[in-house]
Amino acid sequence: MTQQQNLVGSFVSHAVDHPGDPALVWHGEETTYRELHRLAERERLRIARLAPDEDEPIGIPAAKSPSTIALVLACLLEGRRFLLLPAPTPEGRASHASAERAGIRHVLSPEGPRAPGPGPEAPDRRAEPMAPRATDPGDVSFMFTTSGSTGRPKIVPLSTGAVDRFTTWAGERFGIRRGTTVLNYAPLTFDLCLLDVWTTLKYGGRVVLVDPARATHPGHLLDLVDRHAVQLVQAVPMFYQLLVGATAENGRRLDTVEHVVFTGDSLPARCLAELPRLFPGARLHNVYGCTETNDSFLHEVDGTEPADGPVPIGRPLPGVHAVIVGADGGIVTGPGTGELHVATPFQTDGYLDRAQDADRFATHHHDGETRRYFRSGDLVRRDRDGRITLEGRNDHQVKVRGTRVNTHEVEQVLLDHPEVVEAAVVAVPDPVAGRLLRSVVRRAPDSRLNSLALRRHCAQRLPLTAVPSTLQIVDDPLPRTSTGKIDRAPVERVCSPSQPTEGTAP
């Protein structure tokens, strides 16, 4: 990896040297680097006025817009750490529980799109910008929250050095440069934005922002990629499943895309098989990482992957170290299964609440060095060829009638059925068996799949204890979190014993 560049300094340099270049596309309108920089400078003054304490963090409700991105840039210019908060609901309600836990007193929303100073009538005039405040690489800038899918969300601080190292790697690896057009699908609260928004702005590219209100409309997504000649797409598997499903019959192709990155969850094999048709000129990448470590592994799909298994997570990124820890607590050195522990140049030094560090970080002496690793909670398998694949999560291991079952593996078997679009499996208490598996699956449009046929499919591939006792078939999409993962809490309610076994989920 070459010497890292400073994110906010690079952005300012591009705004000065190429002020008319487009930085953002939002609702069909472009915001230039000059306009975005002016918005950020105005917000910087507001931050200095409203919250003069340089050590106090700022809370930012991350409703996606150019104005919100300008507010984040303002914090970076001022050297202020900030916590990205979930955007208010459509009803206007906002929850600032995370801000309270972080000790944040000032939650600032963007002022608006008006930019002071000379307008476009002076395109060649170069303003003298205020220099970004000097910061130490160890100073915290971004603060994200974990998804909370396995408990209360944790606050993850990232240093400016970690962010700069990651954005330098990402820009070089995916060839992001002046004029590169990148699609931003994830919410701004999601760490995926470090690549598709912040790396792009660092290198002078153009970010096409997807409105969260239309994030599940495949026709809109296809038009965005096509109309703006997007070159890099990074998204969770749900995005690709939407596009593949919408183009299965008409054969539509997205020829401008050069890099396709899928991350955040397992991509179904059927969907992966369709991506070369949809993106005929693209290189396909599976990226693995956690909020705490950022991206850690990268696998470029080359056609040698097993047709009936998960895509390998690939090889560690430059500077990344990883070990597989077996059930006995020892490091697995050859083929085997265990929990993946990762140490990256991009990771957090620990949660904001240090009391939460104890069971998530571990120290190992490996390859002659002692390092602090993040315990991912992900179970992986390494085969004889050294390929590493995800097997599930520690918290997906449950006992059913005394037998250990991985609910992630059961979900993958359900997704292998050609008429299943989505699947979720949860374990519910049972007075006799201890725990039972219940599942909800969404069948493909016009499918007549029933629970009997699906049970037969499972019985042919799973031990009896791993076949869900209830197979509920629905026609509506399963509930998802803001990061595109299945929301387990409402799924568990749907899977209550009083629910019917077929029909449409409430």
C-alpha positions in Angstrom: 0.0 0.0 0.0 1.4 3.4 -0.9 1.6 6.3 1.5 -1.9 7.2 2.6 -3.5 10.5 1.7 -5.6 12.7 4.0 -9.3 12.4 3.2 -10.5 15.9 3.9 -7.3 17.5 2.6 -7.6 15.7 -0.7 -11.3 16.7 -1.0 -10.4 20.4 -0.5 -7.6 20.2 -3.0 -9.9 18.8 -5.6 -12.5 21.5 -4.8 -9.9 24.1 -5.4 -8.3 22.6 -8.5 -11.4 21.3 -10.2 -14.3 23.2 -8.7 -16.8 22.5 -11.6 -16.4 18.7 -11.4 -19.6 16.9 -10.2 -19.3 15.5 -6.7 -22.8 14.2 -6.0 -25.9 13.2 -7.9 -29.1 13.4 -5.8 -32.6 13.2 -7.3 -31.2 13.8 -10.7 -29.4 17.0 -9.8 -25.6 17.4 -9.6 -23.7 19.1 -6.8 -20.2 20.3 -7.9 -17.1 20.1 -5.7 -17.2 23.9 -5.4 -20.8 23.8 -4.2 -20.2 21.0 -1.7 -17.1 22.7 -0.4 -19.0 25.9 0.2 -21.7 24.1 2.0 -19.1 22.4 4.2 -17.4 25.7 5.0 -20.7 27.2 6.1 -21.5 24.3 8.3 -18.0 24.4 9.7 -18.6 28.0 10.9 -21.9 26.9 12.4 -20.3 24.0 14.3 -17.6 26.4 15.7 -20.3 28.8 16.8 -22.8 26.3 18.3 -20.3 23.8 19.8 -17.0 25.5 20.5 -15.7 22.7 22.7 -13.2 21.0 20.4 -13.3 17.7 22.4 -17.1 17.4 22.3 -18.5 15.0 19.7 -21.3 16.1 17.3 -24.4 14.0 16.5 -25.5 14.0 12.9 -28.9 12.5 11.9 -27.8 10.8 8.6 -30.8 11.5 6.3 -29.2 11.0 2.9 -28.6 14.3 1.1 -25.8 16.6 -0.2 -26.4 18.8 2.9 -25.8 15.9 5.3 -22.6 15.0 3.5 -21.5 18.6 3.7 -22.1 18.5 7.4 -19.8 15.4 7.8 -17.2 17.2 5.7 -17.5 20.2 8.1 -16.7 18.0 11.1 -13.7 16.6 9.3 -12.6 20.2 8.4 -12.9 21.2 12.1 -11.3 18.0 13.3 -14.4 17.1 15.3 -15.5 13.6 16.0 -19.0 12.8 15.1 -21.6 10.1 15.5 -23.8 9.2 12.5 -27.3 8.7 13.8 -30.2 6.9 12.1 -32.3 9.3 10.0 -35.8 10.4 11.4 -38.6 8.1 10.4 -41.2 9.3 7.8 -43.4 10.3 10.7 -40.7 12.7 11.9 -39.7 10.6 15.0 -36.0 10.4 15.7 -34.2 8.3 18.3 -31.0 9.7 19.8 -30.4 6.9 22.3 -26.9 6.3 20.9 -26.2 10.1 21.1 -27.1 10.0 24.8 -24.8 7.0 25.4 -22.0 8.8 23.6 -22.4 11.9 25.8 -23.4 14.1 22.8 -25.2 17.4 23.7 -25.3 18.8 20.2 -27.3 16.9 17.5 -27.0 19.1 14.3 -29.1 18.7 11.2 -28.0 20.4 8.0 -29.1 24.0 7.5 -30.0 23.5 3.9 -28.7 23.7 0.3 -28.0 27.5 0.1 -24.4 28.3 -0.4 -22.9 31.7 0.2 -20.3 33.5 -1.8 -19.7 33.9 -5.6 -22.1 31.9 -7.8 -21.5 30.1 -11.0 -21.0 33.4 -12.8 -17.4 33.2 -11.7 -16.4 29.6 -12.6 -12.7 30.3 -12.8 -12.4 32.1 -9.5 -10.6 30.1 -6.8 -11.6 30.9 -3.3 -9.0 30.8 -0.5 -10.4 28.0 1.7 -9.7 27.8 5.4 -7.2 25.0 5.9 -8.5 21.9 7.6 -7.7 21.8 11.3 -4.6 19.8 12.0 -5.4 16.4 13.6 -3.3 13.5 14.9 -3.8 10.2 13.0 -5.0 8.7 16.3 -7.8 11.3 16.8 -11.3 9.9 16.3 -13.3 11.2 13.4 -16.2 8.9 12.2 -18.2 7.0 14.8 -20.6 4.3 13.6 -22.9 2.0 15.4 -23.2 -1.7 14.9 -26.4 -3.2 13.5 -27.6 -4.4 16.9 -28.7 -7.7 15.3 -27.1 -9.6 18.2 -27.9 -7.2 21.0 -27.8 -3.4 21.8 -25.9 -1.5 19.1 -22.3 -0.6 20.1 -20.6 2.6 19.1 -17.5 2.1 17.0 -15.0 5.0 16.9 -12.6 5.2 14.0 -9.4 7.2 14.0 -8.5 9.6 11.1 -5.5 7.4 10.4 -7.7 4.3 10.1 -10.1 6.0 7.7 -7.2 7.4 5.6 -5.5 4.0 5.4 -8.7 2.4 4.3 -9.7 5.0 1.7 -6.2 4.9 0.3 -6.4 1.1 -0.1 -9.9 1.3 -1.6 -9.1 4.0 -4.1 -6.1 2.1 -5.4 -7.7 -1.3 -5.4 -10.8 -0.2 -7.4 -9.2 2.4 -9.6 -11.3 5.3 -8.2 -10.0 8.6 -9.7 -11.2 11.9 -11.0 -14.5 11.4 -12.8 -15.1 7.8 -11.7 -18.8 7.4 -11.0 -19.8 5.2 -8.0 -23.2 4.2 -6.8 -24.0 4.7 -3.1 -26.7 2.3 -2.1 -26.1 1.9 1.7 -27.4 4.4 4.3 -24.9 7.0 5.4 -24.9 5.4 8.8 -23.4 2.2 7.3 -19.6 1.7 7.2 -19.9 0.7 3.5 -20.0 4.4 2.8 -16.3 4.7 3.6 -15.8 3.2 0.2 -18.6 4.4 -2.0 -19.0 7.9 -0.6 -15.8 9.0 1.2 -13.2 7.2 -0.9 -14.9 8.6 -4.0 -14.9 12.2 -2.8 -11.2 11.8 -1.7 -10.2 10.9 -5.2 -12.3 13.4 -7.1 -15.0 11.0 -8.3 -18.8 11.4 -8.6 -21.2 9.7 -6.1 -24.7 8.8 -7.3 -26.8 8.7 -4.1 -29.7 6.2 -3.9 -32.7 7.6 -2.1 -33.6 5.1 0.7 -37.3 5.6 -0.1 -36.7 4.0 -3.5 -34.0 1.4 -2.5 -36.3 -1.6 -3.2 -37.5 -0.3 -6.6 -35.5 -2.3 -9.1 -36.6 -0.2 -12.1 -35.4 2.9 -10.4 -32.1 1.3 -9.4 -31.5 0.0 -13.0 -32.2 3.5 -14.4 -29.8 5.2 -12.0 -26.9 2.9 -12.9 -27.7 3.1 -16.6 -28.5 6.9 -16.9 -25.4 8.0 -15.0 -23.0 5.4 -16.5 -22.0 4.0 -13.1 -18.6 2.3 -13.0 -18.5 0.9 -9.5 -21.3 -0.7 -7.5 -21.1 -1.8 -3.9 -24.2 -3.2 -2.2 -25.6 -6.0 -0.1 -27.0 -9.1 -1.8 -30.6 -7.8 -1.6 -29.7 -5.1 -4.2 -28.4 -7.7 -6.7 -31.3 -10.0 -6.1 -33.7 -7.1 -6.9 -31.8 -6.3 -10.2 -31.4 -9.9 -11.3 -35.1 -10.6 -10.7 -36.1 -7.5 -12.6 -34.0 -8.3 -15.7 -34.4 -12.1 -15.8 -36.9 -12.0 -18.7 -35.9 -8.8 -20.6 -32.1 -9.5 -20.6 -31.2 -5.9 -19.8 -27.5 -5.3 -19.2 -25.5 -2.7 -17.4 -22.4 -2.3 -19.6 -20.7 0.6 -18.0 -20.0 -1.1 -14.6 -16.4 -2.1 -14.2 -16.5 -3.3 -10.6 -19.3 -5.1 -8.7 -18.8 -5.5 -5.0 -21.1 -7.6 -2.8 -20.8 -7.6 0.9 -22.6 -7.7 4.2 -24.2 -11.2 3.8 -24.0 -14.4 1.8 -24.9 -14.0 -1.9 -27.2 -16.8 -3.1 -25.5 -19.0 -5.8 -28.4 -18.5 -8.2 -27.9 -14.7 -8.0 -24.1 -14.9 -8.4 -24.6 -17.0 -11.5 -26.6 -14.2 -13.1 -24.3 -11.3 -12.4 -22.0 -11.8 -15.4 -25.1 -11.5 -17.6 -26.3 -8.4 -15.9 -22.8 -6.8 -15.7 -20.9 -8.2 -18.7 -17.9 -5.9 -18.4 -17.5 -6.0 -14.6 -15.1 -7.8 -12.3 -17.0 -9.4 -9.4 -15.7 -9.0 -5.8 -16.8 -10.6 -2.6 -15.7 -8.3 0.3 -15.8 -9.5 3.9 -15.5 -7.3 6.9 -17.1 -6.0 10.2 -17.9 -2.5 11.3 -15.2 -2.8 13.9 -12.5 -3.8 11.5 -13.7 -2.5 8.1 -13.0 -4.6 5.1 -10.7 -7.5 5.9 -10.8 -10.1 3.0 -11.3 -9.8 -0.7 -12.2 -12.5 -3.2 -12.4 -11.8 -6.9 -14.8 -14.3 -8.6 -13.0 -16.2 -11.3 -15.3 -19.1 -12.1 -13.4 -21.7 -10.0 -15.8 -21.3 -7.0 -17.9 -24.4 -6.0 -21.3 -24.1 -7.8 -23.2 -25.4 -4.9 -21.4 -23.7 -2.0 -20.8 -20.2 -0.6 -18.3 -17.9 -2.3 -14.9 -17.8 -0.5 -14.2 -14.7 1.4 -10.8 -14.6 -0.2 -7.4 -13.4 1.0 -6.6 -10.8 3.7 -6.1 -7.2 2.5 -2.6 -5.7 2.7 -1.6 -5.4 6.3 -4.5 -7.6 7.6 -3.8 -10.5 9.9 -6.3 -13.3 10.6 -6.4 -16.5 12.6 -9.1 -19.2 12.9 -9.7 -20.2 16.6 -11.1 -23.6 17.2 -13.6 -24.7 19.8 -10.7 -25.6 22.2 -9.3 -22.0 22.0 -6.3 -23.0 19.9 -5.4 -21.6 16.5 -6.3 -23.8 13.6 -3.2 -24.0 11.4 -4.5 -26.3 8.6 -8.0 -27.3 7.3 -10.7 -26.9 9.9 -13.5 -24.8 11.3 -13.5 -22.1 13.9 -14.2 -18.5 14.7 -12.4 -15.9 12.6 -10.3 -13.4 14.5 -9.0 -10.4 12.5 -6.6 -7.5 13.0 -6.6 -4.8 10.3 -4.9 -1.4 9.8 -8.4 0.1 9.5 -10.0 -1.1 12.7 -11.2 0.6 15.8 -9.1 0.7 19.0 -12.2 -0.4 20.9 -15.8 0.5 21.5 -16.7 3.9 22.9 -17.9 2.0 26.0 -14.7 0.1 26.9 -16.6 -2.3 29.1 -17.9 -3.9 25.9 -14.4 -4.7 24.7 -13.8 -7.7 27.0 -15.5 -10.5 25.0 -15.0 -9.0 21.5 -11.2 -8.5 21.4 -8.5 -11.1 22.0 -4.7 -11.1 22.0 -2.8 -13.8 20.1 0.8 -14.6 19.5 1.0 -15.8 15.9 3.7 -15.7 13.2 6.2 -14.4 15.7 4.2 -11.3 16.7 1.6 -10.5 19.4 -1.5 -8.6 18.1 -4.9 -7.5 19.3 -7.6 -9.2 17.2 -11.3 -8.6 16.8 -13.4 -11.6 17.5 -15.8 -11.5 14.5 -18.3 -14.1 15.8 -18.2 -15.6 12.3 -17.6 -19.3 11.9 -15.4 -20.1 8.9 -14.1 -23.2 7.3 -10.7 -23.5 5.6 -10.3 -26.3 3.1 -7.2 -28.2 2.0 -6.6 -25.6 -0.7 -6.6 -22.8 1.8 -9.9 -21.3 0.7 -11.9 -19.8 3.6 -15.7 -19.8 3.5 -18.3 -18.5 5.9 -20.2 -21.2 7.8 -22.5 -19.0 10.0 -22.2 -17.2 13.3 -21.5 -18.3 16.8 -24.8 -16.9 17.8 -26.5 -19.0 15.1 -25.5 -22.1 16.8 -28.5 -23.6 18.7 -29.3 -27.0 20.2 -32.5 -28.7 19.0 -33.4 -31.9 20.8 -29.8 -32.0 22.1 -28.2 -31.7 18.7 -26.2 -28.6 17.7 -27.7 -26.9 14.6 -26.5 -23.9 12.6 -29.5 -21.8 11.6 -27.4 -20.1 8.9 -26.8 -23.5 7.2 -30.5 -24.2 7.3 -31.3 -20.8 5.6 -28.8 -21.6 2.8 -30.5 -25.0 2.2 -33.9 -23.2 1.9 -32.4 -20.6 -0.5 -31.1 -23.4 -2.7 -34.7 -24.2 -3.6 -35.3 -22.6 -7.1 -38.6 -21.0 -6.0 -37.3 -19.4 -2.8 -36.3 -15.8 -2.9 -35.7 -15.1 0.8 -35.4 -17.2 3.9 -35.1 -16.7 7.6 -34.8 -19.3 10.3 -35.1 -18.6 14.1 -35.0 -20.8 17.1 -37.9 -20.5 19.5 -38.3 -22.0 23.1 -40.2 -25.2 23.4 -41.1 -26.9 26.7 -40.4 -30.4 25.4 -37.5 -30.0 22.8 -35.9 -27.0 24.5 -35.8 -25.1 21.2 -37.4 -25.6 17.8 -36.6 -24.2 14.5 -39.2 -22.1 12.7 -38.8 -20.5 9.3 -40.3 -17.9 7.0 -39.6 -18.0 3.3 -40.7 -15.8 0.5 -41.5 -17.6 -2.7 -40.9 -16.3 -6.2 -43.7 -14.4 -7.9 -46.3 -16.8 -9.5 -44.8 -19.7 -7.6 -47.1 -22.3 -6.1 -44.5 -23.7 -3.7 -46.1 -25.2 -0.6 -44.7 -26.3 2.8 -44.9 -30.0 1.9 -42.7 -29.6 -1.1 -40.3 -27.4 0.8 -40.1 -29.9 3.7 -39.2 -32.6 1.3 -36.5 -30.4 -0.2 -35.0 -29.9 3.4 -35.3 -33.5 4.4 -33.2 -34.5 1.4 -30.4 -32.2 2.5 -30.5 -31.8 6.3 -30.5 -34.1 9.3 -34.0 -34.5 10.8 -33.3 -32.2 13.8 -32.3 -29.4 11.4 -35.5 -29.4 9.4 -37.7 -26.5 10.6 -40.8 -27.6 12.5 -42.7 -24.8 10.9 -42.3 -23.7 7.3 -44.3 -20.5 6.8 -44.5 -19.4 3.1 -45.2 -15.7 2.3 -45.4 -13.6 -0.8 -44.3 -10.3 0.7 -40.6 -9.3 1.2 -39.2 -10.2 4.6 -38.5 -7.3 7.0 -35.0 -5.8 6.7 -32.7 -3.6 8.7 -31.3 -0.3 7.4 -28.2 -2.2 6.3 -30.2 -4.7 4.2 -29.9 -7.7 6.6 -33.0 -9.6 7.7 -34.5 -8.1 10.8 -34.8 -11.0 13.2 -37.2 -9.5 15.8 -40.2 -9.2 13.5 -39.4 -12.5 11.9 -39.6 -14.1 15.4 -43.0 -12.6 15.9 -44.1 -13.9 12.5 -42.8 -17.3 13.5 -45.0 -17.6 16.6 -47.0 -20.8 16.9 -50.2 -19.0 16.3 -49.2 -18.0 12.8 -50.5 -19.9 9.7 -48.0 -22.1 7.7 -48.7 -20.4 4.4 -49.9 -17.1 3.1 -48.7 -13.5 3.3 -46.8 -12.2 6.3 -48.5 -9.4 8.2 
